[in-house]
Amino acid sequence: MSAPGQPAPAGATEIGTASPAAVGARGDDGRTATQERLALLKRSKSFIVGAIIVGFWALCAIFGELVVPKDPLASDPINDLIAPSADNWLGTDKLGRDVFARVIVGARDILIVAPLATILATVVGTALGLVTGYFRGTVDDVLSRIIEAFLALPVIIMGLLVAVALGPSKITLILTIGILFAPIISRTVRAAVLTERELEYVSAARLRNERTPYILFGEILPNVMGPIIVEFTVRLGYAIFTAAGLSFLGFGIPPPAPDWGLQVSEHYGLISGGFWWPVLFPSLAIATLVVGVNLIADGVASAFER
């Protein structure tokens, strides 16, 4: 706000709010930056390869049951542990179920649990990061100590505690992974907010007596979306691996679901007997999906760094 008798600063009105021209310029800058990042992603080889891999598994998750030749849940004890052949492309498991069908259809579980868990973690972590980064003082100290206490515990131990308390299910996996990753994301958001809170547009919002929720979510949040998006893609890869790990330990999706981690858990003891296919193919599925997500994360990180 300008002093009496003095002209108002350029780009502001007499009451200290941004002029329509200034708002429009900032909007144009945001659209230009978005277009530049999309162009970088289109030229990023790692992003394209990762998108192809993830896209393949997404199609399997959506249309898998329509293309597999056999029912992934149908057991046939007479034809158990048959090696890969023309009739059973990836062999059968110890209950005679077709491994190919179970791997293809099993993509659905992991691609429901991992993204939803990562979204939950991102929403909660972003809210915590905005609050701790903006308010500082006692609020920051208390919440930061709680977050550090969570981060001090091994991820798998925390996951087991939550899973045991709630029981194995998709909802349990989503809540467990969301709880585990929210503090990690909050630290990234907090670091970005600490820088943003000192900039002029935040000071201007305070001078206009804007309410705190508006400053946090209307002013600061759009300017820290870059780190949040990068963190989301990175945590998605970890979420896939964590979900598979908890299922392997028996705290994920219960049988007879064709969950990849569960398939590995049910058959890894048979490897010493020469029955490697029920373990190898779901393991490869987990690995390729994680690699695909990580390639996307690398491409997104490169686009936001430039």
C-alpha positions in Angstrom: 0.0 0.0 0.0 1.4 3.4 -0.9 1.8 6.3 1.5 -0.6 9.3 1.2 0.5 11.6 -1.6 2.7 9.0 -3.3 1.9 6.9 -6.4 1.1 3.3 -5.9 3.8 0.8 -6.9 3.6 -0.6 -10.4 1.4 -3.7 -10.7 -0.6 -2.8 -7.5 -3.8 -0.9 -6.7 -4.1 1.7 -3.9 -5.3 -0.9 -1.5 -2.3 -3.1 -2.1 -3.8 -5.9 -4.2 -2.3 -7.1 -7.4 -3.7 -5.4 -10.5 -5.5 -7.5 -13.2 -2.5 -7.0 -15.5 -0.1 -8.4 -12.9 -2.4 -11.3 -12.2 -2.7 -12.0 -15.9 1.1 -11.8 -16.4 1.7 -14.3 -13.6 -0.9 -16.7 -15.1 0.7 -16.4 -18.5 4.1 -17.2 -16.9 2.6 -20.3 -15.3 1.1 -21.5 -18.5 4.4 -20.9 -20.4 6.4 -22.9 -17.7 3.9 -25.8 -17.9 4.2 -25.9 -21.7 8.0 -25.9 -21.5 7.9 -28.8 -19.0 5.5 -30.8 -21.2 7.8 -30.2 -24.1 10.8 -31.4 -22.1 8.9 -34.5 -21.1 8.0 -35.3 -24.7 11.7 -35.2 -25.5 12.8 -37.2 -22.5 13.8 -40.7 -23.4 13.6 -42.0 -19.9 10.1 -40.6 -19.4 8.9 -42.1 -22.7 10.3 -45.5 -21.9 8.9 -45.4 -18.4 5.5 -44.3 -19.7 5.5 -47.2 -22.1 6.3 -49.7 -19.3 3.8 -48.3 -16.9 1.2 -48.0 -19.7 1.6 -51.7 -20.5 0.9 -52.7 -16.9 -2.0 -50.2 -16.7 -3.6 -51.8 -19.7 -3.1 -55.2 -18.1 -4.8 -54.0 -15.0 -7.8 -52.7 -16.9 -8.2 -55.3 -19.6 -6.3 -58.2 -18.2 -9.2 -60.5 -17.5 -10.4 -60.0 -21.1 -7.2 -61.2 -22.7 -5.8 -64.0 -20.5 -6.6 -67.4 -21.7 -7.5 -68.9 -18.3 -9.1 -67.9 -15.0 -6.4 -66.6 -12.7 -8.2 -68.0 -9.7 -9.1 -71.5 -11.1 -7.1 -74.2 -9.5 -6.2 -77.5 -11.2 -4.2 -79.7 -8.7 -3.7 -82.4 -11.4 -1.6 -79.9 -13.5 0.3 -78.2 -10.7 3.9 -76.9 -11.2 3.9 -77.5 -14.9 6.9 -75.8 -16.5 6.3 -73.1 -19.2 4.9 -74.6 -22.3 2.7 -73.8 -25.3 -0.4 -74.6 -23.2 0.8 -72.7 -20.1 3.0 -69.9 -21.3 4.5 -69.1 -17.9 3.7 -72.5 -16.3 1.4 -73.2 -13.4 1.8 -72.7 -9.7 1.5 -75.3 -6.8 -2.3 -75.2 -7.1 -2.3 -75.6 -10.9 -3.3 -72.0 -11.5 -2.0 -70.4 -14.7 1.0 -68.1 -13.8 0.6 -66.0 -16.9 -3.0 -65.2 -16.1 -2.2 -64.4 -12.5 0.7 -62.1 -13.4 -1.3 -60.1 -15.9 -4.4 -59.8 -13.8 -2.3 -59.2 -10.7 -1.3 -55.8 -12.0 -4.7 -54.5 -11.0 -4.1 -54.9 -7.3 -0.7 -53.1 -7.2 -1.9 -50.3 -9.5 -4.9 -49.7 -7.2 -3.0 -49.8 -3.9 0.2 -48.0 -4.8 -1.2 -44.9 -6.5 -4.0 -44.4 -3.9 -1.5 -44.8 -1.0 0.8 -42.3 -2.7 -2.0 -39.9 -3.2 -2.9 -40.2 0.5 0.7 -39.7 1.5 1.1 -36.7 -0.8 -2.1 -35.0 0.5 -1.3 -35.5 4.1 2.4 -34.8 3.7 1.7 -31.6 1.7 -0.6 -30.3 4.4 1.9 -31.0 7.1 4.7 -29.4 5.1 2.7 -26.3 4.4 1.8 -25.9 8.1 5.3 -26.5 9.5 7.1 -24.5 6.9 4.8 -21.5 7.1 4.1 -21.1 10.9 7.6 -22.1 12.2 8.0 -21.6 16.0 6.2 -23.9 18.4 3.9 -25.5 15.7 7.0 -26.3 13.6 9.0 -27.7 16.5 6.2 -30.0 17.8 5.2 -31.3 14.4 8.8 -31.7 13.3 9.7 -33.8 16.3 6.7 -36.1 15.7 7.7 -36.4 12.1 11.3 -37.2 13.0 10.1 -39.8 15.5 8.2 -41.6 12.6 11.2 -41.3 10.3 13.5 -42.8 12.9 11.7 -46.1 12.8 12.4 -48.6 10.0 9.7 -48.4 7.3 9.0 -52.2 7.2 8.6 -52.3 11.0 6.2 -49.4 11.0 4.3 -51.1 8.2 4.1 -54.4 10.1 2.8 -52.6 13.2 0.0 -50.9 11.2 -0.8 -54.0 9.2 -1.1 -56.2 12.3 -3.3 -53.6 14.0 -5.7 -53.3 11.1 -5.5 -56.8 9.5 -4.5 -57.6 5.9 -6.5 -56.0 3.1 -6.2 -53.4 0.3 -7.4 -50.7 2.7 -4.8 -51.6 5.2 -2.1 -51.5 2.6 -3.2 -48.1 1.4 -3.4 -46.6 4.9 -0.1 -48.2 5.9 1.9 -46.9 3.0 0.1 -43.5 3.2 1.1 -43.2 6.9 4.7 -44.3 6.2 5.4 -41.9 3.4 3.5 -38.8 4.5 6.3 -37.6 6.9 8.9 -38.0 4.2 6.9 -35.9 1.7 6.2 -33.3 4.4 9.9 -32.6 4.8 10.3 -31.9 1.1 7.3 -29.6 1.1 8.5 -27.9 4.3 11.9 -27.1 2.7 10.2 -25.5 -0.3 7.7 -23.5 1.8 10.5 -22.1 4.0 11.9 -20.4 0.9 8.5 -19.3 -0.5 7.2 -17.8 2.8 9.9 -15.1 2.6 9.0 -13.9 -0.9 7.2 -10.7 -1.7 3.9 -12.2 -2.9 3.4 -13.9 0.5 4.1 -10.6 2.3 1.7 -8.9 0.0 -1.0 -11.4 0.8 -0.4 -10.8 4.5 -0.7 -7.0 4.0 -4.0 -7.6 2.3 -5.1 -9.4 5.5 -5.8 -12.6 3.5 -6.8 -15.6 5.6 -4.1 -18.1 6.4 -5.7 -21.0 4.5 -5.8 -18.9 1.4 -2.2 -17.9 1.8 -1.2 -21.6 2.2 -3.3 -23.2 -0.4 -4.1 -20.3 -2.8 -0.7 -18.6 -2.9 2.1 -20.9 -1.6 0.8 -24.3 -2.8 0.8 -23.5 -6.5 4.4 -22.3 -6.3 5.6 -25.5 -4.6 3.8 -27.9 -6.9 7.0 -28.8 -8.7 8.7 -30.5 -5.8 5.4 -32.1 -4.8 4.9 -33.7 -8.3 8.5 -34.9 -8.3 8.1 -36.4 -4.8 4.9 -38.1 -5.8 6.5 -39.9 -8.7 9.5 -41.0 -6.6 7.3 -42.2 -3.7 5.1 -44.1 -6.2 8.0 -46.4 -7.0 8.7 -47.0 -3.3 5.0 -47.6 -2.7 4.9 -50.4 -5.3 7.9 -52.0 -3.7 6.6 -51.6 -0.1 3.2 -53.0 -1.1 4.8 -56.0 -2.7 7.0 -56.5 0.4 4.2 -56.4 2.9 2.2 -58.9 0.7 5.3 -61.1 0.7 5.4 -61.0 4.5 1.7 -61.9 4.6 0.4 -58.5 5.7 -1.0 -57.4 2.3 -3.8 -58.5 0.2 -5.0 -62.0 1.4 -5.2 -65.1 -0.9 -6.4 -66.2 -3.3 -5.8 -62.8 -5.0 -3.2 -62.8 -7.8 -1.1 -60.2 -6.0 2.5 -60.3 -7.2 4.1 -60.2 -3.7 1.7 -62.9 -2.5 2.7 -65.1 -5.5 6.3 -64.8 -4.6 5.6 -65.5 -0.9 3.7 -68.6 -1.7 6.3 -70.2 -4.0 9.8 -68.9 -3.1 10.4 -72.1 -1.0 10.0 -74.2 -4.1 13.0 -72.6 -5.9 15.4 -75.1 -4.4 13.3 -77.9 -6.0 13.8 -76.4 -9.4 10.3 -74.8 -9.6 11.5 -71.3 -10.4 8.7 -70.0 -12.7 6.0 -69.2 -10.1 8.6 -66.8 -8.4 10.5 -65.4 -11.4 7.7 -64.0 -13.4 5.8 -62.1 -10.7 9.2 -60.8 -9.5 10.0 -59.5 -13.0 6.6 -57.9 -13.0 7.4 -56.0 -9.8 10.8 -55.0 -11.0 9.7 -53.8 -14.4 6.9 -51.7 -12.9 9.2 -50.1 -10.4 11.8 -49.4 -13.1 9.1 -47.8 -15.3 7.9 -45.5 -12.5 11.5 -44.5 -11.6 12.2 -43.7 -15.2 9.1 -41.4 -15.2 10.3 -39.9 -12.0 13.7 -39.1 -13.5 12.1 -37.5 -16.5 9.8 -35.4 -14.3 12.6 -34.3 -12.0 14.7 -33.2 -15.0 11.8 -31.2 -16.4 11.3 -29.3 -13.2 15.0 -28.7 -12.6 15.4 -26.7 -15.8 
